[in-house]
Each structure stands twice: as C-alpha cells, then as structure tokens.
Amino acid sequence: MIVRCGACRTQFEVPGAGRFTCPVCGSVNMVRDQSGGAAPPPTVGGYPAAPGAVPGNQPPAPPPPPPSTPLPRVQCGECEFSFIVGDIAVATCPNCGAEVPTGLGDPEEE
C-alpha cells in the first residue's frame, strides 16, 4: 500500500496498517486499516484516547454550584482590607499581616 507522509507529502510504501516513519523527514505516520471493518479507536493528537473518552463530543463540565450560605467576610482593623475567612477565631490579614478577630470558631483551637 502506498501512503503519503502527513508532514512532507512524500509517498512511500507500507505493508499495511500501523505506525511508520517517513523515510525522508522522519515523522511518524499512522496508517489505518482500510478493509471497512470496525471504526478505528479514537485518537487525541495522534495517540490513542483514554478508554471511554470520545474527543470533541463531550460538553464542558458545568461550574460548581455556589455555596448555600455565603462565606463570612471580615474587615481588618489596621488597613480596612475586607477578606473571606473560614471557621476560625483569629485570621491573619493577607494585606498587612495583622491578626483580625473574626468572631467565629473556637478561640481555644490555636
């Protein structure tokens, strides 16, 4: 079977389906079975796709839902920077480094 290199367009002969290196430019070419059998496995960038993956046919994943309750926000007494905190009693201001009491969490968990 004669095939044409996908990179340099040189024609060369191959025995059948498989991966073959072009004798001129050295790029690897994939030759598929032309017998009309089952469809070839899907590929991504010339490599076999992961099992169950169908490239290009999957919609992007939806964004995660917003939290049911808004996250607590505190304001630094030193620089007045407002930021979100978790369930902690004292947070460090990311802007100036001051310790900010949050009124949340257990103050004994330090």
Backbone as XML, in Angstrom:
<?xml version="1.0"?>
<chain id="A" units="angstrom">
  <residue number="1" name="MET">
    <atom name="N" x="0.849" y="-1.158" z="0.000"/>
    <atom name="CA" x="0.000" y="0.000" z="0.000"/>
    <atom name="C" x="0.909" y="1.238" z="0.000"/>
  </residue>
  <residue number="2" name="ILE">
    <atom name="N" x="0.579" y="2.204" z="-0.822"/>
    <atom name="CA" x="1.355" y="3.444" z="-0.896"/>
    <atom name="C" x="0.609" y="4.516" z="-0.101"/>
  </residue>
  <residue number="3" name="VAL">
    <atom name="N" x="1.359" y="5.189" z="0.782"/>
    <atom name="CA" x="0.789" y="6.258" z="1.603"/>
    <atom name="C" x="1.585" y="7.534" z="1.387"/>
  </residue>
  <residue number="4" name="ARG">
    <atom name="N" x="1.012" y="8.633" z="1.822"/>
    <atom name="CA" x="1.681" y="9.922" z="1.695"/>
    <atom name="C" x="1.954" y="10.458" z="3.092"/>
  </residue>
  <residue number="5" name="CYS">
    <atom name="N" x="3.175" y="10.911" z="3.334"/>
    <atom name="CA" x="3.567" y="11.453" z="4.628"/>
    <atom name="C" x="2.723" y="12.696" z="4.930"/>
  </residue>
  <residue number="6" name="GLY">
    <atom name="N" x="2.201" y="12.775" z="6.136"/>
    <atom name="CA" x="1.388" y="13.915" z="6.527"/>
    <atom name="C" x="2.191" y="15.183" z="6.714"/>
  </residue>
  <residue number="7" name="ALA">
    <atom name="N" x="3.510" y="15.080" z="6.877"/>
    <atom name="CA" x="4.341" y="16.267" z="7.101"/>
    <atom name="C" x="4.961" y="16.797" z="5.815"/>
  </residue>
  <residue number="8" name="CYS">
    <atom name="N" x="5.653" y="15.923" z="5.075"/>
    <atom name="CA" x="6.378" y="16.413" z="3.889"/>
    <atom name="C" x="5.730" y="15.995" z="2.575"/>
  </residue>
  <residue number="9" name="ARG">
    <atom name="N" x="4.642" y="15.226" z="2.643"/>
    <atom name="CA" x="3.874" y="14.801" z="1.472"/>
    <atom name="C" x="4.621" y="13.805" z="0.577"/>
  </residue>
  <residue number="10" name="THR">
    <atom name="N" x="5.703" y="13.197" z="1.035"/>
    <atom name="CA" x="6.421" y="12.171" z="0.273"/>
    <atom name="C" x="5.612" y="10.883" z="0.279"/>
  </residue>
  <residue number="11" name="GLN">
    <atom name="N" x="5.555" y="10.214" z="-0.874"/>
    <atom name="CA" x="4.856" y="8.938" z="-0.950"/>
    <atom name="C" x="5.851" y="7.817" z="-0.674"/>
  </residue>
  <residue number="12" name="PHE">
    <atom name="N" x="5.408" y="6.835" z="0.131"/>
    <atom name="CA" x="6.241" y="5.659" z="0.379"/>
    <atom name="C" x="5.343" y="4.461" z="0.613"/>
  </residue>
  <residue number="13" name="GLU">
    <atom name="N" x="5.923" y="3.267" z="0.497"/>
    <atom name="CA" x="5.136" y="2.041" z="0.577"/>
    <atom name="C" x="5.215" y="1.449" z="1.977"/>
  </residue>
  <residue number="14" name="VAL">
    <atom name="N" x="4.053" y="0.945" z="2.462"/>
    <atom name="CA" x="3.975" y="0.284" z="3.768"/>
    <atom name="C" x="3.240" y="-1.045" z="3.580"/>
  </residue>
  <residue number="15" name="PRO">
    <atom name="N" x="3.489" y="-2.020" z="4.463"/>
    <atom name="CA" x="2.852" y="-3.328" z="4.300"/>
    <atom name="C" x="1.378" y="-3.353" z="4.693"/>
  </residue>
  <residue number="16" name="GLY">
    <atom name="N" x="0.915" y="-2.426" z="5.499"/>
    <atom name="CA" x="-0.480" y="-2.421" z="5.946"/>
    <atom name="C" x="-0.669" y="-1.410" z="7.057"/>
  </residue>
  <residue number="17" name="ALA">
    <atom name="N" x="-1.677" y="-1.646" z="7.905"/>
    <atom name="CA" x="-1.976" y="-0.720" z="8.993"/>
    <atom name="C" x="-0.857" y="-0.719" z="10.025"/>
  </residue>
  <residue number="18" name="GLY">
    <atom name="N" x="-0.666" y="0.432" z="10.671"/>
    <atom name="CA" x="0.356" y="0.543" z="11.708"/>
    <atom name="C" x="0.962" y="1.931" z="11.731"/>
  </residue>
  <residue number="19" name="ARG">
    <atom name="N" x="2.045" y="2.061" z="12.473"/>
    <atom name="CA" x="2.776" y="3.334" z="12.579"/>
    <atom name="C" x="4.076" y="3.192" z="11.794"/>
  </residue>
  <residue number="20" name="PHE">
    <atom name="N" x="4.330" y="4.131" z="10.897"/>
    <atom name="CA" x="5.503" y="4.049" z="10.049"/>
    <atom name="C" x="6.220" y="5.391" z="10.004"/>
  </residue>
  <residue number="21" name="THR">
    <atom name="N" x="7.547" y="5.338" z="9.995"/>
    <atom name="CA" x="8.370" y="6.537" z="9.927"/>
    <atom name="C" x="8.632" y="6.882" z="8.474"/>
  </residue>
  <residue number="22" name="CYS">
    <atom name="N" x="8.463" y="8.146" z="8.136"/>
    <atom name="CA" x="8.721" y="8.613" z="6.769"/>
    <atom name="C" x="10.215" y="8.488" z="6.483"/>
  </residue>
  <residue number="23" name="PRO">
    <atom name="N" x="10.590" y="7.894" z="5.344"/>
    <atom name="CA" x="11.999" y="7.728" z="5.026"/>
    <atom name="C" x="12.702" y="9.050" z="4.692"/>
  </residue>
  <residue number="24" name="VAL">
    <atom name="N" x="11.938" y="10.113" z="4.417"/>
    <atom name="CA" x="12.552" y="11.388" z="4.044"/>
    <atom name="C" x="12.691" y="12.320" z="5.246"/>
  </residue>
  <residue number="25" name="CYS">
    <atom name="N" x="11.567" y="12.582" z="5.945"/>
    <atom name="CA" x="11.612" y="13.587" z="7.019"/>
    <atom name="C" x="11.638" y="12.972" z="8.416"/>
  </residue>
  <residue number="26" name="GLY">
    <atom name="N" x="11.353" y="11.676" z="8.545"/>
    <atom name="CA" x="11.428" y="11.008" z="9.837"/>
    <atom name="C" x="10.188" y="11.139" z="10.712"/>
  </residue>
  <residue number="27" name="SER">
    <atom name="N" x="9.135" y="11.810" z="10.247"/>
    <atom name="CA" x="7.932" y="11.927" z="11.073"/>
    <atom name="C" x="7.158" y="10.615" z="11.049"/>
  </residue>
  <residue number="28" name="VAL">
    <atom name="N" x="6.482" y="10.335" z="12.168"/>
    <atom name="CA" x="5.733" y="9.087" z="12.308"/>
    <atom name="C" x="4.340" y="9.286" z="11.734"/>
  </residue>
  <residue number="29" name="ASN">
    <atom name="N" x="3.919" y="8.358" z="10.887"/>
    <atom name="CA" x="2.609" y="8.404" z="10.242"/>
    <atom name="C" x="1.795" y="7.197" z="10.682"/>
  </residue>
  <residue number="30" name="MET">
    <atom name="N" x="0.511" y="7.416" z="10.960"/>
    <atom name="CA" x="-0.393" y="6.349" z="11.371"/>
    <atom name="C" x="-1.188" y="5.914" z="10.153"/>
  </residue>
  <residue number="31" name="VAL">
    <atom name="N" x="-1.118" y="4.636" z="9.825"/>
    <atom name="CA" x="-1.867" y="4.086" z="8.702"/>
    <atom name="C" x="-2.953" y="3.199" z="9.286"/>
  </residue>
  <residue number="32" name="ARG">
    <atom name="N" x="-4.197" y="3.477" z="8.940"/>
    <atom name="CA" x="-5.328" y="2.717" z="9.475"/>
    <atom name="C" x="-5.725" y="1.614" z="8.505"/>
  </residue>
  <residue number="33" name="ASP">
    <atom name="N" x="-6.409" y="0.622" z="9.055"/>
    <atom name="CA" x="-6.912" y="-0.497" z="8.266"/>
    <atom name="C" x="-7.993" y="0.023" z="7.317"/>
  </residue>
  <residue number="34" name="GLN">
    <atom name="N" x="-7.866" y="-0.232" z="6.044"/>
    <atom name="CA" x="-8.803" y="0.257" z="5.040"/>
    <atom name="C" x="-9.803" y="-0.819" z="4.618"/>
  </residue>
  <residue number="35" name="SER">
    <atom name="N" x="-9.916" y="-1.914" z="5.390"/>
    <atom name="CA" x="-10.774" y="-3.030" z="4.981"/>
    <atom name="C" x="-12.248" y="-2.761" z="5.218"/>
  </residue>
  <residue number="36" name="GLY">
    <atom name="N" x="-12.616" y="-1.662" z="5.854"/>
    <atom name="CA" x="-14.021" y="-1.352" z="6.087"/>
    <atom name="C" x="-14.568" y="-2.039" z="7.312"/>
  </residue>
  <residue number="37" name="GLY">
    <atom name="N" x="-13.700" y="-2.551" z="8.190"/>
    <atom name="CA" x="-14.131" y="-3.218" z="9.415"/>
    <atom name="C" x="-14.624" y="-2.199" z="10.426"/>
  </residue>
  <residue number="38" name="ALA">
    <atom name="N" x="-14.430" y="-2.507" z="11.657"/>
    <atom name="CA" x="-14.869" y="-1.634" z="12.747"/>
    <atom name="C" x="-14.127" y="-0.303" z="12.672"/>
  </residue>
  <residue number="39" name="ALA">
    <atom name="N" x="-14.762" y="0.717" z="13.202"/>
    <atom name="CA" x="-14.155" y="2.049" z="13.208"/>
    <atom name="C" x="-12.882" y="2.017" z="14.056"/>
  </residue>
  <residue number="40" name="PRO">
    <atom name="N" x="-11.858" y="2.760" z="13.661"/>
    <atom name="CA" x="-10.617" y="2.775" z="14.432"/>
    <atom name="C" x="-10.856" y="3.444" z="15.784"/>
  </residue>
  <residue number="41" name="PRO">
    <atom name="N" x="-10.048" y="3.104" z="16.774"/>
    <atom name="CA" x="-10.226" y="3.728" z="18.079"/>
    <atom name="C" x="-9.956" y="5.229" z="17.985"/>
  </residue>
  <residue number="42" name="PRO">
    <atom name="N" x="-10.641" y="6.029" z="18.808"/>
    <atom name="CA" x="-10.432" y="7.473" z="18.744"/>
    <atom name="C" x="-9.021" y="7.841" z="19.199"/>
  </residue>
  <residue number="43" name="THR">
    <atom name="N" x="-8.501" y="8.890" z="18.620"/>
    <atom name="CA" x="-7.170" y="9.362" z="18.992"/>
    <atom name="C" x="-7.236" y="10.829" z="19.375"/>
  </residue>
  <residue number="44" name="VAL">
    <atom name="N" x="-6.278" y="11.245" z="20.167"/>
    <atom name="CA" x="-6.117" y="12.647" z="20.548"/>
    <atom name="C" x="-4.677" y="13.006" z="20.239"/>
  </residue>
  <residue number="45" name="GLY">
    <atom name="N" x="-4.478" y="13.889" z="19.301"/>
    <atom name="CA" x="-3.123" y="14.288" z="18.926"/>
    <atom name="C" x="-2.299" y="13.148" z="18.371"/>
  </residue>
  <residue number="46" name="GLY">
    <atom name="N" x="-2.938" y="12.168" z="17.744"/>
    <atom name="CA" x="-2.212" y="11.045" z="17.163"/>
    <atom name="C" x="-1.998" y="9.887" z="18.121"/>
  </residue>
  <residue number="47" name="TYR">
    <atom name="N" x="-2.410" y="10.034" z="19.378"/>
    <atom name="CA" x="-2.257" y="8.979" z="20.374"/>
    <atom name="C" x="-3.614" y="8.401" z="20.714"/>
  </residue>
  <residue number="48" name="PRO">
    <atom name="N" x="-3.677" y="7.128" z="21.117"/>
    <atom name="CA" x="-4.979" y="6.540" z="21.465"/>
    <atom name="C" x="-5.624" y="7.296" z="22.625"/>
  </residue>
  <residue number="49" name="ALA">
    <atom name="N" x="-6.931" y="7.508" z="22.521"/>
    <atom name="CA" x="-7.663" y="8.208" z="23.580"/>
    <atom name="C" x="-7.874" y="7.273" z="24.754"/>
  </residue>
  <residue number="50" name="ALA">
    <atom name="N" x="-8.119" y="7.839" z="25.919"/>
    <atom name="CA" x="-8.379" y="7.048" z="27.119"/>
    <atom name="C" x="-9.651" y="6.231" z="26.913"/>
  </residue>
  <residue number="51" name="PRO">
    <atom name="N" x="-9.749" y="5.069" z="27.551"/>
    <atom name="CA" x="-10.958" y="4.260" z="27.401"/>
    <atom name="C" x="-12.205" y="5.044" z="27.795"/>
  </residue>
  <residue number="52" name="GLY">
    <atom name="N" x="-13.216" y="5.000" z="26.946"/>
    <atom name="CA" x="-14.465" y="5.699" z="27.221"/>
    <atom name="C" x="-14.465" y="7.157" z="26.792"/>
  </residue>
  <residue number="53" name="ALA">
    <atom name="N" x="-13.320" y="7.693" z="26.430"/>
    <atom name="CA" x="-13.254" y="9.100" z="26.030"/>
    <atom name="C" x="-13.541" y="9.222" z="24.547"/>
  </residue>
  <residue number="54" name="VAL">
    <atom name="N" x="-14.332" y="10.184" z="24.186"/>
    <atom name="CA" x="-14.615" y="10.470" z="22.789"/>
    <atom name="C" x="-14.254" y="11.935" z="22.575"/>
  </residue>
  <residue number="55" name="PRO">
    <atom name="N" x="-13.110" y="12.201" z="21.957"/>
    <atom name="CA" x="-12.661" y="13.581" z="21.827"/>
    <atom name="C" x="-13.644" y="14.443" z="21.042"/>
  </residue>
  <residue number="56" name="GLY">
    <atom name="N" x="-13.872" y="15.634" z="21.554"/>
    <atom name="CA" x="-14.703" y="16.605" z="20.853"/>
    <atom name="C" x="-16.189" y="16.435" z="21.035"/>
  </residue>
  <residue number="57" name="ASN">
    <atom name="N" x="-16.663" y="15.336" z="21.624"/>
    <atom name="CA" x="-18.101" y="15.105" z="21.749"/>
    <atom name="C" x="-18.621" y="15.328" z="23.152"/>
  </residue>
  <residue number="58" name="GLN">
    <atom name="N" x="-17.791" y="15.800" z="24.065"/>
    <atom name="CA" x="-18.232" y="15.996" z="25.426"/>
    <atom name="C" x="-18.365" y="17.487" z="25.722"/>
  </residue>
  <residue number="59" name="PRO">
    <atom name="N" x="-19.505" y="17.910" z="26.238"/>
    <atom name="CA" x="-19.650" y="19.327" z="26.584"/>
    <atom name="C" x="-18.798" y="19.640" z="27.807"/>
  </residue>
  <residue number="60" name="PRO">
    <atom name="N" x="-18.407" y="20.891" z="27.983"/>
    <atom name="CA" x="-17.619" y="21.230" z="29.165"/>
    <atom name="C" x="-18.438" y="21.016" z="30.430"/>
  </residue>
  <residue number="61" name="ALA">
    <atom name="N" x="-17.747" y="20.686" z="31.491"/>
    <atom name="CA" x="-18.430" y="20.432" z="32.761"/>
    <atom name="C" x="-19.049" y="21.735" z="33.268"/>
  </residue>
  <residue number="62" name="PRO">
    <atom name="N" x="-20.247" y="21.653" z="33.848"/>
    <atom name="CA" x="-20.861" y="22.866" z="34.378"/>
    <atom name="C" x="-20.087" y="23.364" z="35.590"/>
  </residue>
  <residue number="63" name="PRO">
    <atom name="N" x="-20.139" y="24.660" z="35.862"/>
    <atom name="CA" x="-19.418" y="25.181" z="37.032"/>
    <atom name="C" x="-20.064" y="24.654" z="38.307"/>
  </residue>
  <residue number="64" name="PRO">
    <atom name="N" x="-19.287" y="24.567" z="39.381"/>
    <atom name="CA" x="-19.866" y="24.062" z="40.629"/>
    <atom name="C" x="-20.922" y="25.036" z="41.148"/>
  </residue>
  <residue number="65" name="PRO">
    <atom name="N" x="-21.921" y="24.516" z="41.844"/>
    <atom name="CA" x="-22.953" y="25.404" z="42.361"/>
    <atom name="C" x="-22.384" y="26.313" z="43.446"/>
  </residue>
  <residue number="66" name="PRO">
    <atom name="N" x="-22.930" y="27.505" z="43.595"/>
    <atom name="CA" x="-22.434" y="28.400" z="44.642"/>
    <atom name="C" x="-22.775" y="27.826" z="46.020"/>
  </residue>
  <residue number="67" name="PRO">
    <atom name="N" x="-22.013" y="28.186" z="47.041"/>
    <atom name="CA" x="-22.315" y="27.667" z="48.368"/>
    <atom name="C" x="-23.706" y="28.113" z="48.817"/>
  </residue>
  <residue number="68" name="SER">
    <atom name="N" x="-24.362" y="27.256" z="49.614"/>
    <atom name="CA" x="-25.725" y="27.573" z="50.042"/>
    <atom name="C" x="-25.755" y="28.771" z="50.983"/>
  </residue>
  <residue number="69" name="THR">
    <atom name="N" x="-24.725" y="28.934" z="51.789"/>
    <atom name="CA" x="-24.638" y="30.116" z="52.650"/>
    <atom name="C" x="-23.395" y="30.893" z="52.250"/>
  </residue>
  <residue number="70" name="PRO">
    <atom name="N" x="-23.464" y="32.218" z="52.244"/>
    <atom name="CA" x="-22.293" y="32.995" z="51.854"/>
    <atom name="C" x="-21.163" y="32.816" z="52.879"/>
  </residue>
  <residue number="71" name="LEU">
    <atom name="N" x="-19.946" y="32.828" z="52.384"/>
    <atom name="CA" x="-18.789" y="32.695" z="53.263"/>
    <atom name="C" x="-18.626" y="33.969" z="54.084"/>
  </residue>
  <residue number="72" name="PRO">
    <atom name="N" x="-18.198" y="33.834" z="55.356"/>
    <atom name="CA" x="-18.065" y="35.029" z="56.198"/>
    <atom name="C" x="-16.935" y="35.935" z="55.733"/>
  </residue>
  <residue number="73" name="ARG">
    <atom name="N" x="-17.174" y="37.230" z="55.847"/>
    <atom name="CA" x="-16.215" y="38.252" z="55.444"/>
    <atom name="C" x="-15.880" y="39.087" z="56.665"/>
  </residue>
  <residue number="74" name="VAL">
    <atom name="N" x="-14.606" y="39.418" z="56.853"/>
    <atom name="CA" x="-14.184" y="40.294" z="57.944"/>
    <atom name="C" x="-13.391" y="41.454" z="57.373"/>
  </residue>
  <residue number="75" name="GLN">
    <atom name="N" x="-13.285" y="42.508" z="58.177"/>
    <atom name="CA" x="-12.526" y="43.680" z="57.740"/>
    <atom name="C" x="-11.394" y="43.906" z="58.727"/>
  </residue>
  <residue number="76" name="CYS">
    <atom name="N" x="-10.195" y="44.103" z="58.216"/>
    <atom name="CA" x="-9.017" y="44.326" z="59.043"/>
    <atom name="C" x="-9.144" y="45.682" z="59.735"/>
  </residue>
  <residue number="77" name="GLY">
    <atom name="N" x="-8.866" y="45.724" z="61.031"/>
    <atom name="CA" x="-8.911" y="46.975" z="61.770"/>
    <atom name="C" x="-7.725" y="47.877" z="61.482"/>
  </residue>
  <residue number="78" name="GLU">
    <atom name="N" x="-6.631" y="47.314" z="60.976"/>
    <atom name="CA" x="-5.422" y="48.096" z="60.693"/>
    <atom name="C" x="-5.487" y="48.784" z="59.325"/>
  </residue>
  <residue number="79" name="CYS">
    <atom name="N" x="-5.763" y="48.017" z="58.285"/>
    <atom name="CA" x="-5.719" y="48.572" z="56.916"/>
    <atom name="C" x="-7.094" y="48.642" z="56.254"/>
  </residue>
  <residue number="80" name="GLU">
    <atom name="N" x="-8.128" y="48.136" z="56.929"/>
    <atom name="CA" x="-9.502" y="48.134" z="56.441"/>
    <atom name="C" x="-9.714" y="47.260" z="55.205"/>
  </residue>
  <residue number="81" name="PHE">
    <atom name="N" x="-8.818" y="46.298" z="54.993"/>
    <atom name="CA" x="-8.952" y="45.360" z="53.893"/>
    <atom name="C" x="-10.023" y="44.340" z="54.263"/>
  </residue>
  <residue number="82" name="SER">
    <atom name="N" x="-10.957" y="44.047" z="53.355"/>
    <atom name="CA" x="-12.032" y="43.093" z="53.592"/>
    <atom name="C" x="-11.686" y="41.779" z="52.898"/>
  </residue>
  <residue number="83" name="PHE">
    <atom name="N" x="-11.819" y="40.660" z="53.645"/>
    <atom name="CA" x="-11.481" y="39.358" z="53.065"/>
    <atom name="C" x="-12.363" y="38.270" z="53.650"/>
  </residue>
  <residue number="84" name="ILE">
    <atom name="N" x="-12.424" y="37.129" z="52.947"/>
    <atom name="CA" x="-13.239" y="35.986" z="53.345"/>
    <atom name="C" x="-12.424" y="35.092" z="54.273"/>
  </residue>
  <residue number="85" name="VAL">
    <atom name="N" x="-13.095" y="34.577" z="55.326"/>
    <atom name="CA" x="-12.423" y="33.684" z="56.272"/>
    <atom name="C" x="-13.223" y="32.398" z="56.420"/>
  </residue>
  <residue number="86" name="GLY">
    <atom name="N" x="-12.591" y="31.394" z="56.985"/>
    <atom name="CA" x="-13.271" y="30.143" z="57.297"/>
    <atom name="C" x="-13.762" y="30.178" z="58.723"/>
  </residue>
  <residue number="87" name="ASP">
    <atom name="N" x="-13.940" y="29.015" z="59.308"/>
    <atom name="CA" x="-14.445" y="28.902" z="60.676"/>
    <atom name="C" x="-13.265" y="28.954" z="61.644"/>
  </residue>
  <residue number="88" name="ILE">
    <atom name="N" x="-12.668" y="30.139" z="61.805"/>
    <atom name="CA" x="-11.535" y="30.329" z="62.711"/>
    <atom name="C" x="-11.797" y="31.550" z="63.578"/>
  </residue>
  <residue number="89" name="ALA">
    <atom name="N" x="-11.165" y="31.595" z="64.742"/>
    <atom name="CA" x="-11.389" y="32.693" z="65.680"/>
    <atom name="C" x="-10.571" y="33.921" z="65.317"/>
  </residue>
  <residue number="90" name="VAL">
    <atom name="N" x="-9.330" y="33.722" z="64.882"/>
    <atom name="CA" x="-8.448" y="34.839" z="64.542"/>
    <atom name="C" x="-7.822" y="34.552" z="63.184"/>
  </residue>
  <residue number="91" name="ALA">
    <atom name="N" x="-7.907" y="35.521" z="62.278"/>
    <atom name="CA" x="-7.322" y="35.371" z="60.941"/>
    <atom name="C" x="-6.192" y="36.378" z="60.775"/>
  </residue>
  <residue number="92" name="THR">
    <atom name="N" x="-5.241" y="36.037" z="59.911"/>
    <atom name="CA" x="-4.172" y="36.971" z="59.583"/>
    <atom name="C" x="-4.567" y="37.721" z="58.321"/>
  </residue>
  <residue number="93" name="CYS">
    <atom name="N" x="-4.514" y="39.038" z="58.374"/>
    <atom name="CA" x="-4.875" y="39.861" z="57.211"/>
    <atom name="C" x="-3.899" y="39.577" z="56.071"/>
  </residue>
  <residue number="94" name="PRO">
    <atom name="N" x="-4.394" y="39.219" z="54.890"/>
    <atom name="CA" x="-3.484" y="38.949" z="53.768"/>
    <atom name="C" x="-2.839" y="40.218" z="53.216"/>
  </residue>
  <residue number="95" name="ASN">
    <atom name="N" x="-3.362" y="41.378" z="53.587"/>
    <atom name="CA" x="-2.826" y="42.629" z="53.066"/>
    <atom name="C" x="-1.695" y="43.172" z="53.947"/>
  </residue>
  <residue number="96" name="CYS">
    <atom name="N" x="-1.921" y="43.239" z="55.276"/>
    <atom name="CA" x="-0.918" y="43.847" z="56.155"/>
    <atom name="C" x="-0.331" y="42.896" z="57.178"/>
  </residue>
  <residue number="97" name="GLY">
    <atom name="N" x="-0.918" y="41.697" z="57.350"/>
    <atom name="CA" x="-0.385" y="40.713" z="58.283"/>
    <atom name="C" x="-0.887" y="40.864" z="59.705"/>
  </residue>
  <residue number="98" name="ALA">
    <atom name="N" x="-1.793" y="41.786" z="59.970"/>
    <atom name="CA" x="-2.325" y="41.979" z="61.313"/>
    <atom name="C" x="-3.264" y="40.831" z="61.671"/>
  </residue>
  <residue number="99" name="GLU">
    <atom name="N" x="-3.347" y="40.515" z="62.989"/>
    <atom name="CA" x="-4.282" y="39.500" z="63.449"/>
    <atom name="C" x="-5.654" y="40.134" z="63.586"/>
  </residue>
  <residue number="100" name="VAL">
    <atom name="N" x="-6.666" y="39.507" z="63.001"/>
    <atom name="CA" x="-8.019" y="40.044" z="62.974"/>
    <atom name="C" x="-8.953" y="39.055" z="63.664"/>
  </residue>
  <residue number="101" name="PRO">
    <atom name="N" x="-9.589" y="39.441" z="64.775"/>
    <atom name="CA" x="-10.573" y="38.550" z="65.376"/>
    <atom name="C" x="-11.799" y="38.451" z="64.479"/>
  </residue>
  <residue number="102" name="THR">
    <atom name="N" x="-12.278" y="37.220" z="64.268"/>
    <atom name="CA" x="-13.386" y="37.026" z="63.327"/>
    <atom name="C" x="-14.734" y="36.888" z="64.004"/>
  </residue>
  <residue number="103" name="GLY">
    <atom name="N" x="-14.737" y="36.518" z="65.293"/>
    <atom name="CA" x="-15.984" y="36.258" z="65.973"/>
    <atom name="C" x="-16.548" y="34.892" z="65.624"/>
  </residue>
  <residue number="104" name="LEU">
    <atom name="N" x="-15.776" y="34.086" z="64.921"/>
    <atom name="CA" x="-16.183" y="32.738" z="64.501"/>
    <atom name="C" x="-15.280" y="31.717" z="65.169"/>
  </residue>
  <residue number="105" name="GLY">
    <atom name="N" x="-15.613" y="30.486" z="65.081"/>
    <atom name="CA" x="-14.752" y="29.401" z="65.536"/>
    <atom name="C" x="-14.529" y="29.401" z="67.023"/>
  </residue>
  <residue number="106" name="ASP">
    <atom name="N" x="-13.669" y="28.487" z="67.473"/>
    <atom name="CA" x="-13.345" y="28.343" z="68.890"/>
    <atom name="C" x="-11.991" y="28.974" z="69.138"/>
  </residue>
  <residue number="107" name="PRO">
    <atom name="N" x="-11.905" y="30.012" z="70.001"/>
    <atom name="CA" x="-10.624" y="30.671" z="70.239"/>
    <atom name="C" x="-9.588" y="29.769" z="70.899"/>
  </residue>
  <residue number="108" name="GLU">
    <atom name="N" x="-10.001" y="28.642" z="71.468"/>
    <atom name="CA" x="-9.070" y="27.721" z="72.126"/>
    <atom name="C" x="-8.380" y="26.779" z="71.165"/>
  </residue>
  <residue number="109" name="GLU">
    <atom name="N" x="-8.746" y="26.747" z="69.869"/>
    <atom name="CA" x="-8.189" y="25.801" z="68.895"/>
    <atom name="C" x="-6.893" y="26.266" z="68.275"/>
  </residue>
  <residue number="110" name="GLU">
    <atom name="N" x="-6.154" y="27.133" z="68.861"/>
    <atom name="CA" x="-4.911" y="27.662" z="68.296"/>
    <atom name="C" x="-3.813" y="26.668" z="68.342"/>
  </residue>
</chain>
